[in-house]
Amino acid sequence: MMALRKGDSVEVHSKQEGYVGSYYEATVVKPLEKNKYIVQYKTLVTDDEKYWLKEVVDATEVRPSPPKVKVSVSVSGFKQQDYVDAYDNEGWWVGRITGRTSPTHYSVYFDSTNEELSYPVSRIRVHQEWINGKWFTSQ
């Protein structure tokens, strides 16, 4: 398991019902004992909306922020059934490309919610998995 340090940019994989399949950008505030971290989210706020949300998360729910992968929309772009992350509701959600709705928009199907939604390419990224300390793309 990779040790993260204070200030590291990470993503937290939610295991809560209704949020499975989503990743939220955060920063490590402090490593704790027993493979836990205090993180501060970059997009989620407290109930009163005054502060960025902080919480203790297990190391199994945290991964480094993925590297950027460029996709040329004008040349080939995403293909049907490509796994992608779509930015929605303050986080990145894992889905599959089901088609193109315009030159700059794609339809994405989400297994976790059984929904298909259209997104501009600016809110879609190549899905990557963090496995044994390395990044792997699904393409």
SVG drawing of the C-alpha trace seen along z (x, -y; Angstrom):
<svg xmlns="http://www.w3.org/2000/svg" viewBox="-31 -30 35 35">
<polyline fill="none" stroke="black" stroke-width="0.4" points="0.0,0.0 1.3,-3.4 2.0,-5.9 0.5,-9.3 1.8,-12.5 0.2,-15.8 -0.6,-17.9 -0.8,-15.1 -3.6,-15.5 -5.8,-12.4 -9.2,-11.0 -11.5,-9.3 -13.7,-6.5 -17.0,-6.6 -18.5,-3.3 -21.7,-4.9 -24.9,-3.7 -25.9,-6.0 -22.3,-7.1 -20.6,-3.8 -18.6,-4.3 -17.7,-7.9 -14.4,-9.6 -14.0,-13.0 -10.9,-15.2 -9.3,-15.9 -6.0,-16.8 -4.4,-14.8 -4.6,-16.9 -2.9,-14.3 -1.9,-10.7 -3.2,-8.7 -2.4,-5.4 -4.1,-2.1 -4.1,-3.0 -6.4,-6.1 -6.1,-9.7 -7.8,-12.9 -8.7,-14.4 -10.2,-17.8 -12.4,-17.7 -11.9,-20.2 -15.6,-20.1 -17.6,-19.0 -18.7,-21.3 -20.1,-21.0 -23.9,-20.9 -23.9,-24.7 -21.8,-25.3 -19.2,-27.4 -16.2,-25.1 -14.6,-22.4 -15.7,-19.0 -13.0,-17.1 -13.3,-13.5 -11.4,-10.4 -11.1,-7.8 -9.6,-4.4 -6.5,-3.9 -8.4,-1.5 -10.7,-4.4 -7.9,-6.8 -5.7,-6.9 -3.3,-9.5 -4.9,-11.9 -4.7,-10.2 -2.5,-11.6 -4.1,-13.5 -4.7,-11.5 -5.4,-13.5 -8.1,-12.4 -8.5,-14.0 -12.2,-14.6 -11.7,-15.9 -9.8,-12.8 -11.3,-9.7 -12.3,-10.7 -14.0,-8.1 -15.4,-4.9 -18.5,-3.1 -18.1,-1.0 -14.9,-2.9 -14.8,-3.2 -14.7,-6.9 -15.2,-9.1 -17.9,-11.8 -17.8,-14.9 -21.2,-15.3 -22.5,-16.1 -19.1,-17.4 -17.3,-14.1 -16.1,-11.8 -18.5,-8.9 -17.4,-5.7 -19.4,-4.9 -19.3,-3.7 -19.6,-5.6 -22.8,-4.6 -22.7,-7.0 -22.2,-10.6 -25.0,-13.1 -23.2,-15.9 -19.7,-16.7 -18.7,-17.7 -21.1,-15.6 -21.2,-11.9 -23.8,-9.7 -22.5,-7.9 -24.2,-4.9 -23.7,-4.3 -24.1,-0.8 -24.3,-2.1 -27.5,-4.1 -28.8,-2.4 -28.8,-5.9 -27.6,-7.3 -26.8,-11.0 -25.1,-13.3 -21.9,-15.2 -19.7,-17.6 -16.2,-16.2 -14.8,-18.8 -16.5,-16.8 -15.3,-13.4 -11.9,-11.8 -10.4,-8.4 -11.1,-6.0 -8.0,-4.8 -7.5,-2.2 -4.8,-2.4 -3.5,1.2 -0.5,2.2 0.9,-1.3 0.5,-1.9 -2.0,-3.5 -3.8,-1.5 -6.2,-3.0 -9.2,-1.1 -8.8,-2.0"/>
</svg>
